[in-house]
Amino acid sequence: MAGKPGSNSGWQTETVAVHAGEFVDPATRASSPNLVMSVTFAPEAVTGFSARDEQGYEGFVYGRVSSPTVAQLQAKLAALEGAEAAMCYASGVAAAHALICGRLSRGDHLILPDANYVGIAELARDTLPRFGIEASYVDVSRPEEVAAAIRPATRMLWLETPANPTMKLCDIAALSRLAHEKGVRDVAVDSTFATPIATQPLALGADFVVHSLTKYIGGHGDAMGGAVLGRKADLDALNLEASVHFGGILSPFNAWLILRGAATLPIRMRAHADAALQVARFLEGHPAVTRVFYPGLASHPQHELARRQMRNFSGMLTFQTRQPGPEVAARMVKELAVIHYAVSLGHHRSLVCWIGTDDIQASTFRHEAEQLSRYRDFAGDGVFRLSVGIENAEDLIADLARVL
Ligand SMILES: *Cc1c(COP(=O)(O)O)cnc(C)c1O
């Protein structure tokens, strides 16, 4: 392919983030990646008309199949994740849809966490059944529940760790082994919270990794995107169906912004984790706060797994307050001066929002009985989800102290 990654054998992560996938433009000798918005490319010889005819063709033909700026981002992401290949999509949810609908068919069964990113949880609960794909929702922090849910038709185990919004972890290596031993073909991990800086799920035995590039990898809250990473043969097949036929591809402009963000991912993740640990310790010691969940705190119920599976504890934490959440949230909206009260996460600026348990149960998870009580073990009546940015931790602590 024309978007050939630079040779990166032996480079350390920081160097990979800056240089991998990028190349000096042969026409202009531009040092930074060119933004190529062209939709079509003039080939040097006559080519076929269907994307099927382009399999194996080295150049670019049409922007829905591949394009130079997106190809550079894909090569950089693959290098960061230690994957053979990456495919980019218009959003994280578009990437999840591409992978799930690109790999599964009517009659196939999928296992998902009982609490994970809302967009994907709702895709599985509300949309996939219309296409004959059935899903089971289990507490993936309990391998015995995953084992019990596996059926002959189970084709995919979907994991997310740390999970949104509970901050629960799951053991990627143990679950990948278990699923493969029981004949499940695909283990996919939504690694948006961890990023490749913390965890590389493919090295732990997973088959696919999914990222919302909108979050840490883009990192600046100004571009939506998503990616699927895995083996080249799998991703080539996915490209034909999920990119060319479904069409949810990433814009070159967004790829160009995300390329710039990805270059600083390792140093930003260090700053996120450093500030998050300071903020988490402050919250844990505050009389108005009843619980804090941060993988880097010894008080996280799975801190030992976090230490084994994460090289960086990332910037996401949740906390619960003595005062009703909606009242504290109303003060946050009016009075926070540094942190924005807003959804989304992984940006350079800090973001906080209230996720009420009754609301999210009614809209999305719909747990009953034991699953509901387990959700409440982590979320109580609701959680404040705080995405700690890269501002100075003391300024963030002062901002929180005024509204607690
Ligand atoms: C945001 C998010 C997504 C979806 O990404 P979009 O880019 O918003 O479509 C998927 N998974 C996780 C864990 C997320 O936080």
The ligand as an ORCA input file, in Angstrom:
! r2SCAN-3c Opt
* xyz 0 1
  C     -17.026      6.999     23.682
  C     -16.872      5.542     23.737
  C     -17.263      4.745     22.671
  C     -17.935      5.310     21.442
  O     -17.135      6.194     20.754
  P     -17.722      7.388     19.835
  O     -16.472      7.886     19.198
  O     -18.415      8.342     20.739
  O     -18.663      6.751     18.871
  C     -17.051      3.379     22.760
  N     -16.518      2.830     23.865
  C     -16.124      3.564     24.914
  C     -15.535      2.890     26.099
  C     -16.301      4.947     24.900
  O     -15.939      5.667     25.969
*
